[in-house]
């Protein structure tokens, strides 16, 4: 599209629209609101439990009853959905992660309680085995190799268990090949045609996941690393291939993870496919902003909102973030 040539200085002064608050708001190209957030919540067994996570100041492991309170807060703040993740003690972890298939596990009980108390709040379920395995990997481990196809079979079963518990979005984060199509077929065969799939399509083997692994109890049990199935941070063309495959297999939306270090990937995905595209502002990103804020090196609220705006500017439809409630309160004032 041809653009009309603009006048030059001094006839054109780009500072004019910046002179007042009303004008800056009027000329803003990107806006964020609580509607853009999915609030990441970590669950733990117990009652009345709000256990601080050392590496993530302001984030707590919540018992199901406390998660219900968070869901009601989300509803009141205008946050559309929660993403739930379970902390699992080492004694409850097994080589094959059987607890993932328990219809009365922590995730399922929390989902049912939340849906009873705040049915209008959407729920997103993480689908992977790493919270449940004693080796900390997202799939089955055989002779030091993550087995793809057998893992996919279990992920399908896990997805059906979660759908029965009331989750609205199934979000496979494991990065096994072919899992989106298999999960879609499995859900449909059980009558869950309306359950969404948000694929962790471009999930990188990132250093920014460290605090999360502490949060769910995986940091001390992980054997080796996840580079054989999570993406190389050096690659971008590969991300587009991953997204194309997941969309072809039936994903309703796709995700890029982590966030700020991968804004270029968000932009490329949105431009290439025009599909609903989400980004995960991961634990390490949260921790860096919080640590800098607590040390007086950054204005925490401004840095938080600036980072969230950057995701929308890059093309994301929404953001999964631990900042959701804090950001919503800042935006609602």
Secondary structure, 3 states (H helix, E strand, C coil): CCCCCCCCCCCCCCCHHHCCHHHHHHHCCCCCCHHHEEEEEEECCCCCCEEECCCCCCCEEECHHHHHHHHHHHHHHCCCEEEEEECCCHHHCECCCHHHHCCCCHHHHHHHHHHHHCCCCEEEEEECCCCCECCCCCCEEECCEEEHHHHHHHHHHHHHHHHHHCCCEEEECCCCCCHHHHHHHHHHHCCCCCCEEEEEEEEECCHHHHHHHHHHCCCCCCCCCCCCCCECCCCCHHHHHHHHHHHHCCCCEEEEECCHHHHHHHHHHHHHHCCCEEEEECHHHHHHHHHHHHCCCCCHHHHHHHHHHHHHHHCCCEEEECCHHHHHHHHHC
